[in-house]
Amino acid sequence: MNFSLAQPFHEQAGAHPDRVALHVASAPYSYSELADWASRAALALGSAKKVGVFGSRTLGAYVGVLGACWCGAAYVPLNPKLPDERLARIFKMVGLDALIVDEIGLARLTPDVRAVAPRLILDLSGRLDSLPAARLPAPVERKSDDLAYILFTSGTTGVPKGVMIALGSVAQFLGAMCPRFRPVPSDRVSQTSELTFDVSVFEMFGAWGAGASVYVIPANQLMAPARFIADHRLTIWSAVPSIAAFMRRMKMLKPGAFPSLRYSVFAGEALPIALAEAWQTAAPFSVVENLYGPTEATVYCLGATVGPDFPPASGRDTVPSGLPLPGLEAAILDELLAFLPPGREGQLAIAGGQLAKGYYEEPDLTRRCFPTIGGKTWYLTGDLAFQDERGIFHHRGRIDHQVKVLGQRVELEEVEAHLRGISGSENVAAVAWPIQDGMAAGIVAFTSGVAIPSAQLQEALRRVLPAYMVPRRIIDLDFLPLGSSGKIDRRALARYLDDAAIGHGSAA
């Protein structure tokens, strides 16, 4: 069996060459066009095994992903908005064999980035005229244990973590998702996620495996996509709840606004029930799903359909995480990694064929996060949860300092590590704030006794952190509040912000 992610696309291109595979930047592209470009890019990549894709929401970026898969490589998506220092660190860590750039990535190839980039840089900007005419006729055969992609996430030490996902894990994930959503060739699937967010794997390869069309939401419409959904008659919607929450505040979720939608998939953050109901009213013919999954468990691992079959826990106003996907197990563990019965809170752990191979060149971290319990490998999610008497899992928050900001995973400790280094002070803290519709809209940081102006600290952080991780404000206090354990009391800092916002009549 060929586990290449490009193989189903290749088969659809042969069966239905004229069908639209991708709609991006206001232009449609057929399966035959995309297959031709991907096969030519694959030949140019040669025997590369790890290929960086340095682009965002362009034809070249998607051809780059397919081309990397076609040539038999693992792809490593890189956001062009990342600061040079973080890019350089990832380049040095992973040792890319080749780098694919679109017009956005090409503009970001500063001298500092080029100095650590691989020698082979394939330019897929413009209309792809620079690609060689020769093609690689079919995708290179891959095995189940071969790498599909490496995604870099926030790390507690200030160093990004590379999550390694095998092709067999992706195959099991797609095999579990397709019966759930039953994609068909006439479907038009939204692509809201950046390639660096693993939900994009579902959006792209779930659609292409069924011969459906992927519709890329332009960046300038991402937070207000109501017209895009209606104009293009999308049928499957995939997004983080933050987008729906913003649309609701902007009065875009009018009754019956999206009659074409038949499935709506929300993931990456807690989904408030009121928000799910508002979306259901706007998309009356759509099944609304809440899906849960860390990158280390290949996109999604638990799911709940909004409705009476998945009631919220007592005192909670969010949709449950749900039940494990086929082929997966979930359990609640205590601090000693012993299994807890239903009703008891503890750490959520996942087992099964979707688990990552581990962290790139981080064997100790891999062993800690993927322990063997009872002869089986489990992934410790770091999420606090419990299982009710019906077997449904309910998310309660984090047991560490990781948060989600607009769907992106952020280790507050990483923000703090960089802030300590820049400010020269150990007295720093970062909190997710404000919380709107149950979700973090940004980060605010605190220092104590630091004379460096806030704007200067923020500018320094922008050089080492992605934009969504840079605190929108940095506040210097005489002292940082401590809890009973002697640690910084982040809840007290959040209350300080809430009280200040109330005093100014604003929550932002």
N, C-alpha and C positions, 0 to 999 in steps of 0.2 A: 504493500500500500504506500502511495506517495503522500506524505504528510505536508507537502509544500502548501503554504497559504495561497500561493498563486495558482495551484492546480485547479480548484473549482472555478476560478475566474477564467482560466484558459478553456475549460470545458464549456462554459457559458458563451464565451466569445466564438467558439466553433459552432455551437448550436443556434445562437441568436446574435449574429455579428452586428446587426443594425440597431439593436436595442440600446437605449441610453444607459450607460454605466455610471456616469458622473456628471453632475451639473455644478459647475464652479465658476465664480466670477462672471455670472450672467450668461454662460455658454454651456451647451450640452455636448458631451463627448460619448461616442458609441463604444460598445465592448470591443469591436475590431480596432478602433483607433487606439484605445488604451492598451490593448494587448500588443499592438504593433510597437508602440513607444516603449512599453515595459520590456519586451523581448529584445529590443535594440539596446536599451539601457543595461540589461542583464549581460549582454555580450561585452559591452564596454567595461563592465565591472570585473570581468574575468573570474578569477578564483577567489575573490574577496569573501571572507567569512563573517566579518563584522562591518556593517556599512552604516555610517551616520546619515540621517536625513535631516538636513538643516533648512527647514522651510515651514511655511504655515499658510493653509487655506488657498493654495494655488495648484494649478494643473501639475506643475513640476514636482511639488511635494508628494502628490498622490501617485504619480508615475514613479517617483523615487521609491516609495514604499513597495509598490508592486515589482519594480525592477530588482530591488534587493531580494525580495522573496523569490523572484523568478530565477535569479542566478545561484540560489542556494545559500544565501547569507542570512544571518540574523540582522534585523534592522534596529537602529538605535535612534529614536526620534530626539531632536534637539530643538528647543524653542529659540528662535532668533532673538527674542527679547532677553535672554539670559545675559548677565554681565560677562565681560571677557574673562574675568578671573574664574568664575564658575565653569564656563565653557572649557577653559584651559585645564581645569582640574579633572573634568570628565574625560577630555581627550587623553590626558596622561593616564588616567585610571584604566580605561577600557582598551586602548591600543587599537583604534580603528584601522582597517585596511583601506577604506575609501570613504569619501565624503560626498554626498549629493547635495547640491544647493539649488534653490529656486532663486528668483530675483530678490526676494527678501533676504535670504541667507547670503547671497552673493554680496549684497551691500554691507553685510555685517562681518565680512572677512577682513577685519582690520589686520595690520601687521602683527599684532600680538596673537591674534587667533590663528593666522596663517603659520606662525612660528611653531605651533604645536599640532597643527592639522596634518592629516595623512598626506602623502605625496599625490595620491590619485584623488583629484577633485573633479567630479562630473557636473558640469553646468547644465541644469535643466530649466533655466530661465527662458522667457520668451516662448516661441512656438516650437521649441525642441528641434530646430533645424540642425543643431550641431551634432545630433546623434548619428552614429555610423549607420549606413544603409543595411548592413548585415544584421541578421537576427538570430537569437537563440530560439529554435523552433518551439520548444516546450520547456516548462519549468524543470529545473534540476530536481531529481528525486531526493526527498529528505526522509529521515527516520523519526520515529516518535520522540526519541530522547534528544534530538537536535534542538538547538536554540531557535525560537521564533523571534523573540525580541528581548531587548534589555531596556527597562524603564528606570530612570533615575528619580528618586523621591527624596524628600527632606530627611536629614539625619540629625540625631540628637547631638553629635559631636561637632557639628558644623561642616561635616563632609557628606555630600550626597551619597545615597545608597543605590546601587545598581541591582534591581530585581530581575533575575533571569527566569524567563518563562519558556518552557519547552513546547514544541509543536504538538505533542500528545496532549498536553494540558489545554491548549487552545481547541484542539479537535474535540475533546470531551465537553468543553464549555459550549462550543457551537452546537454540538449534538444534543445538549440539554436545552438550549435556548430555542432552536428551530421548531421543535414540536410545541413549545409554549406560545410562540408568536406566529407560527405558520407563514413565514414570508413567501410571497409569490412574485412572479415577474412584474406584475402591474404595480407593485408597491413602490412608494417614493419615501425613502428613509432620510430623516434629518441627520446631518453631521454638525453637531454643536461643539463637540469636543476638539481640543487641540490634539495633535498626534501624540503628545507627551502624556496625555490622560488616557488610561487604558480602556475607557468606555468607547474610544474611537475604534477599537478592535471589533466590538460588537456592531457598531454603526457601519463600518466598512465591510468586513468579511461576512457578517451575517446577511447583509444585503446582496453582496456579489455572489455568494454561494447559491442564492435562489434566483439569480438573474435579474434582481431588482435594481433600482436606481438610487444612488447616493446624492443627496442635495446638500451642499455645503452652505451653511448660513454665513453670509458675509460678516466680518468682524464688527462693522458699524451697525448691524442690525441684530446682533446677538442677544442683547438685553431687551429688545423690543421687536420680536420676530413675528408678531401677529399677521402683518400683511404678507410676509414671506410664506407663512403656513397656508394662508388662504389663496394667494396668487398661484402657488405651485401645487396646491391640492395634495399636500403631504398626507401620507396614510399611517406612517409610524413615526412617532415623535420620541426623541431621546434627549434628556437634558438633566442638569442639576436643578433641584428645587428652587435655588436662588433666582433663576431666570423666571420661573413661574411666579415667584413672590413679587418680583419687580413688575411683571406684567399685571399682576393683580392690583398693585398700588397705582399703576398708571391707567386703571379701568379698562384693560384690554380683554379681560376674561368675561366678555358679554355672553349671555345665554345663546347657545347655538353658533358661536363665532367660528368653530372649526369642525364643520360637519364631515369633512373628508377623513379625519383621523379615526383609525380603528384600533390602534394600540398607542398608549402613552406610557413611556418608561421613565421613571425618575430614580436617580441614584446619586451617591456621592455625599449626601447630607440627609439628616432626618427630614421626613416629609410630614408636615403638620396636616392633621385631618381636615381642617377648615380649608387649607390650600388645595388639597386633593379634591375636595367636594366642589370648590370653585372651578377647578380645571374640568371636572366631570360635567359641570353645567355648560362650560364653553365647548366641550367636545362630547356631546351627548351620545354618540355612537361608538365611543372609544372605551376599551378596557384600560383602566388606569392601574399601573403596576408600580410598587415600591420594591426596588432591588438593592441588596446590600452586598458589598464585597471589597476587601482590600486588594491592592495590586498583587500581593503575594498569593492570592487564591484565584488568580486569572479572572479579572473583571467582576463577575457576580458569583455569589455562592449561596445566598438565601434570597427568597422572594415572597412577596405577599400581594395578592390582588386586593385593591381597595374595595371594601364592602363588608357585609356582615360575617363572612367566613373568617375574617382576620380582624377581630375587634381589638381596640387598644387596651393596654394594661390599665388597671385602676389608677386614676389620678394622672394619667398621661394623655396628651393631646396629639400624639404622633402615630402614624401607621406603623405596625410592627415590622421587624425585619423579616419575619416569616419563617418558612420551612426550607431545609436544604434542597438544592437542585439535585436531580438524579445523579447518583455516583458519588455523592459527598455526605459527610457526617458532620454534625455540629455538637458541641458539648460545652458545659459550663464547668470551669475548674477553679479550685481555691488557690491560695498562695503557695501551697505545696504541690500543686498540679494533680490534686485528687479530684475525681469527678463528683459534682454536686447534684443533688436531686432537683426535680422541678420546684420552682418557687424560691430557690436560693440564688442570690446574686453572686456573680464571680466573673472571671475572665472568659470571654467567648473564644473557643478554639475550633479549628476546622481541620478535617482530614479528608483524604481522597485524591483522585487522580488529577485535580486541577491545581494542586499546590506547586509553587515555584520550585526551581532547582536550588534556590538560595540566593545569597547576595554575592555580587561579583567580587572575587578576591577578598571575601570577608568570612573565612571559615568559622571563626569564633562566634561572630554575630549570627551566622547561619545556625550553628549548633544551639545557641540560646533561644532563638526564635522558632526553630523547627525541631523541638525535642522528640525523642521516641518515648512514647508512653504505652505500656502494655503491648509492646512489639509493633506499634503503628506510629508513623510520623504524623505529628500535629503541628499546625501553625498557630502560634499564640498571637491573637489579633491586637491585644492591648485594649480591647473594648470591654466595658462593663455591661453585662447583660444577664438575663434570666430566661428560663424556659417555663411556660405555663403548663397547666395540667393537660392541655390539648396538644402539647408538643411544639407550640409556636414560640419562636425566640423574639425577645423584646430588647432593644438597645437602650442602655441607661447612660451612656457617656463614655469617657475615656478614663483609664486608670493611670495614665501618664499625662503629659502636657501636649499631646497632639490635638490639633483642631482642624476643621475644614473651613477654608475661606473661599467662597464662591466655588465650592466643589474641589478645590485643590488641597492636598494634604500638606499640612504645615506642622513641623515640630517647633513649638515655641522655644524649646531649649536651643535649637539651632540659631534662631533670631537672637536669643540672649547671648550665645557664645560669640557671635560676631560683634554684638554691641559691647560686650566686655572688652574684646580686643581693641575696638576702635576708641572706646571712651577711657580705657585704662582703669575702669572701676569694676569691682566685683559686685557692687550693689545695683543690679539691674533686674528687670522683670518685664515680661511681655504677656499681654492678655488679649483674648479675642473680644473685640468690642467695636461697634455695638452689635447686639444680638437682635435681629429683625426677623419676624416670622419663624423664630426658633433656630435661626442660622446666623453664623458669624459673617458680618459684612466687611470686616477689616481687623487690623491689629493696632493696638496702642501699646507703646513701651514706656517704662519708667526707669529713671536713674536717680541716684542720690549723691549729692555733692560733686556733680560733674559740671565744670565750667564751660565745656565746649557747647556752642549754640546748637539747638535742636536741628536747625536746617543743615548745619554742617555734618552732624551725625547721620541724618537721613541721606545726604548726598553720598557719604562714605558707604552706607549700607547698600545703596543702589548699585554700587560697583561690584558687590559680591553676592547679592541676593536677587531673585526674580522679583518683579514689581509687586506681585500679590503678597510677598512676604515682608516688604518694607513697611514699617509702622507708619500709619497716617499721621500720628502725633507721637512725640517723645517728651515726656513731662518729667522735670527734675523736682524731686521732693526733698525736704529736709531729712526724712528717713522713710524707709519702706516698711509697711506694717508686717509683723510676724505673727504666725499662728502658734498654737499651743506646742507644736513640735519644734518650734524655733526656725521653721522655714518661712520664706516670704509668703504672705497670705494673698494669693491672687484674687480670691473672692472679695476681699476688702478693697483691693484696687479697682475691681469692676464696680463695686458699690460706689466708690469715690467718683467714678466716671458717670454712673447713673445719676447720682445726686447733683453733680455739676451740670449735667444735661438738663435735669428738671429745673434747676435754678435759672438756666438760660432759655428754658422753653423749647429745647430741642433734644432729639435723641441721636444725633449724628455728629 
